[in-house]
Amino acid sequence: TKYRSISRFPATVQDLALVASSDLPADQIARAIRASGGEFLEDVRLFDVYEGAPVPAGQRSLAFRLRFRAPDRTLSDKDLTKSREKLLKALERELGIVLRG
């Protein structure tokens, strides 16, 4: 068993609603988020799946809750924006996933 100390710094939670192909497994998307979320991404959880209007046929909306935290400081908006943009570009490039608008 590995233990790590509790951080003195708060986590920041962001929700992302993504539009992906209906045949793309949510677990594969979560793994891609973890892989490209950056050093501050601490946790990824799927909390909603929706199919139907206005989401195009053959696609679905998946909402993920992402928790970010730095071990040595409180994250700034600039840190989070940079991580989020990098993550969204990687998802679009690798899996054809876009942010739900």
N, C-alpha and C positions, 0 to 999 in steps of 0.2 A: 504494500500500500504506500502510495506517495501522498504526502501532505504538503500544502503550501499555505503560507500565512494569509490571513484576510487582509485585503487591500484597504488602506486608509482613504483611498480616492474613489469617488462615486463612479458608477457605471452609467453609460448613456445608452438608451434604448431607442432604436429606430425601426419602424415598420416599413416593409417594401412590398408592394403589390406588383407582381410580375405576370406578364402574359407569355405563356409557353404552349407548345404543341401538346394536345391532349394525351399523346402516347409517350411523352417524356416523363419518366418516373420522378416524383417529388424528391425521393432520396438522392437521385443523381444531381438534381438542382441544388439541394442542400450541401452535398459534397463539393460542388463547384463553388458555391458561396464560401464555404470554409477555406477552400484552396486559394481563392483570390481575394478574400476579405481583408487581408493585411494583418500586421502584427497585433493590432488592438482588438480584433474580433475575438470575443470570448465565448459566445454561444449563438446558435442558430436554431430557431424553432418554427415549424410550420403551424399556423393557427387558423387558416381558412383556405378553402378551395371552392371556386365558383365557376360554373359553366352556364352559359345562357347570355341573352342580350344584356349589354351591348358588346360582350366579348365575341369575336368572330367564331363562326362554326369551325370545329376541328381544333380549337384552342380553349384554354382555361386560364383563369386567374388564380394564382397561388400567392397567399400573403405570408410572409416570413417576418418574425420578430428577431432582430439582430441586437446583441448586447456587446458594446464596445467598452474597453477599460484599459488604461495605461497603468502599469505597476508603480510609476514614479511621479505621476501628476494627474491633474484633471484635464481631460481632453478638451481641446478648443473646437469651435465650429469649423475652423480651417482644417484641422486634423480629420474630422469626420467627413467633411465634404470631399477631401482628397481620397479617402478610403472608399467612400461610396461611389465616386466617379470611376475609380479604377475597377471596382467590383462590377458595376453595370456594363462597362466596356468589355470586360472579360466574358460576362454572361452572354452578351450579344454576339461577340466574335465566336465563342466556342459552341454555344447551344442555340443561338437564334432567339434568345429571350430578351424581351423589352420591358421597360417600366410601364405599368398600366397608367394611362393618361386620363 
